[in-house]
Amino acid sequence: MKRNKVELDVDFIAGQQPLTTKEQKELSDHILAYKQKKNKVEIK
């Protein structure tokens, strides 16, 4: 039996306002650090 995938029409997650510049920078830095940590673990 095939399940239907429900797709939501969402512009923003967890809030009504878009992210501030500071929040965007913090999120970007966090993702970059995560990717670097992940790549470092895979190399070993």
Stockholm file with secondary structure:
# STOCKHOLM 1.0

chainA/1-44         MKRNKVELDVDFIAGQQPLTTKEQKELSDHILAYKQKKNKVEIK
#=GR chainA/1-44 SS CCCCCCCCCCSCSSSSSCCCHHHHHHHHHHHHHHHHHHHHHHHC
#=GC SS_cons        CCCCCCCCCCSCSSSSSCCCHHHHHHHHHHHHHHHHHHHHHHHC
//
